[in-house]
Amino acid sequence: MASSFRFGFGDAADDDDRVEAVQGSPAAGAFVAHFEEVAPPNRTSTSAPSQVVRVASWEFRQTVFDRRQLSDEYASLKALLHASDLLPNVYEGGFKLWECAVDLVQYLQANAVDLSGMQVMDLGCGHGLPGIFALSHGAARAVFQDLNASVLQHVTIPNASANRCLRGARFLAGDWRDDRLVSAACADGQFDMVFSCDTLYSAATYPSLVRMIDRCLKRDGIAFVAAKTYYFGVGGSVQAFLDTVNQADGALHGAVIATLEDGQSNIREIVEIRKR
């Protein structure tokens, strides 16, 4: 199960159920998110150091990222990564491969969800596991969004390249509240499927996430949100998110479609969201 893996980069600590939020970090001013499209380099290497993470029957090639590779430009980010899993609205944990992304890919496999020809979006993508899985299983287009351009540059794009999934992929950095993000993401149309994993730790972000899903999802589309039932210490929960979804002007309906318990970590759930 996902919790048996050691995910992440370089000398990162083992993953656990805690999400540490550091307030007032000196890194905050140096790493403020802004909207931009991040283009893959003209030449991308598929031979970069990587490790294979087996997710059910699928082998995901995860690029090995060491925080020491960050340039001096991101010196403050290096300090932040040593201290915290996230800093709200500044760094949202994208360098870490969270277990709920594995849960969602396992669910898509176990339920034989047809991805052929699909247009998909991966919100708060981090390592991009669900979006890369979709592209490797026939999706026609995938837009990967993360708050931080550096996550896309150092993690998402290298992972997509290592799994030979750059064709049909776009990478957008920005805040869900930014209308430019929605416009850029939907420039080629809305999406058949929207994925989001381990993004429910802060209830303050629920309205903007729900709005993003509503605006990006096709009329007959499906959104899958994988998350821990509770995020202890930061206040987020699946139920609070569902309350926001189901009260969003009556436009959306959400429900838990899977619950995962392994006895080793927090209970996790997968939510399905459709338009009414």
C-alpha positions, -999 to +999 in steps of 0.1 A: +000+000+000+011+036-005+022+040+031+049+014+028+069+036+003+094+062+012+086+091-011+102+124-019+136+137-026+172+136-014+174+136+023+138+142+030+123+127+061+099+098+059+063+107+049+038+106+077+003+119+084+013+153+097+012+184+075+034+210+091+026+246+083+052+272+091+039+307+096+061+338+091+089+319+075+117+341+061+113+321+029+078+336+023+089+368+007+113+350-017+089+324-030+056+341-038+035+323-064+026+341-097+009+329-128+030+316-157+031+288-182+062+267-177+076+253-209+097+221-209+133+226-221+139+221-258+158+190-250+147+169-220+167+139-208+150+106-201+182+093-185+181+116-154+184+097-121+151+081-112+135+053-092+106+031-101+075+033-080+051+004-086+015+014-083-005-018-087+004-029-122+018+004-134+055+014-130+059+051-124+094+064-130+100+091-104+128+115-110+152+116-080+152+153-069+177+166-044+169+199-028+207+207-031+201+210-068+182+242-063+201+272-075+211+301-052+180+318-065+160+295-043+182+296-012+152+307+009+132+278-004+159+254+006+156+266+042+118+263+040+120+227+028+142+217+058+116+231+081+081+224+067+058+205+044+040+236+034+037+274+038+001+284+028+000+304-004+037+302-007+049+266-009+022+238-009+042+206-006+048+200-043+082+185-039+068+156-019+050+126-035+019+123-013+002+090-007-033+101-019-019+104-054-010+068-053-045+060-039-062+077-068-041+059-094-048+026-077-085+035-078-084+044-115-067+010-123-089-011-101-121+004-116-107+003-152-116+040-157-114+046-194-089+074-201-086+069-239-089+103-256-097+121-224-088+157-217-076+158-181-064+183-155-042+176-125-047+204-099-020+209-073-001+183-093+032+181-075+049+150-090+020+147-114+012+111-108-025+109-118-020+132-149+011+112-160-009+079-155-037+093-176-013+103-205+004+069-203-031+053-206-043+071-237-054+106-225-052+131-254-043+161-233-032+169-197-028+202-180-006+201-149-011+229-124+009+237-093+012+268-071+049+269-077+068+271-110+099+256-094+079+224-086+069+221-123+104+228-134+123+204-110+097+177-105+066+175-127+083+181-161+112+157-154+087+130-142+066+135-174+098+133-195+110+102-176+077+085-183+076+097-220+045+117-214+054+152-225+034+150-257+000+166-250+011+180-217+010+217-205+023+230-172+008+260-155+019+277-122-005+299-103-031+303-077-066+288-081-080+323-074-063+338-105-087+341-135-057+339-158-051+303-147-086+293-156-084+310-190-050+294-198-060+260-186-093+260-207-078+276-238-083+244-256-116+235-240-129+222-207-119+188-192-134+153-191-116+146-158-101+168-131-078+152-105-066+167-072-047+148-045-039+158-009-051+194-015-077+196+013-055+204+043-067+240+044-104+247+045-097+283+034-088+271-001-120+250-006-141+278-023-113+285-048-107+248-055-144+241-060-147+272-083-117+259-103-133+225-107-167+240-117-151+262-143-128+236-158-150+206-158-172+197-188-209+193-183-206+155-183-172+154-167-160+139-135-136+152-109-117+129-085-103+143-053-082+120-031-075+132+004-070+122+041-103+121+060-088+147+085-057+168+083-048+170+120-033+203+131-044+224+101-082+219+101-090+204+068-113+175+062-132+156+035-166+164+051-159+201+052-149+200+016-180+181+006-201+207+024-185+234+002-190+213-030-226+206-023-234+242-013-217+257-044-248+274-059-263+239-065-240+235-095-220+205-083-226+173-064-199+154-045-198+121-027-172+097-012-168+067-035-139+049-018-125+047+017-090+034+024-077+021+057-044+002+061-041+005+099-007+023+095-018+059+086-047+082+085-079+071+069-081+083+033-110+089+009-117+095-027-144+119-036-162+120-070-177+154-081-201+158-110-222+187-123-258+185-115 
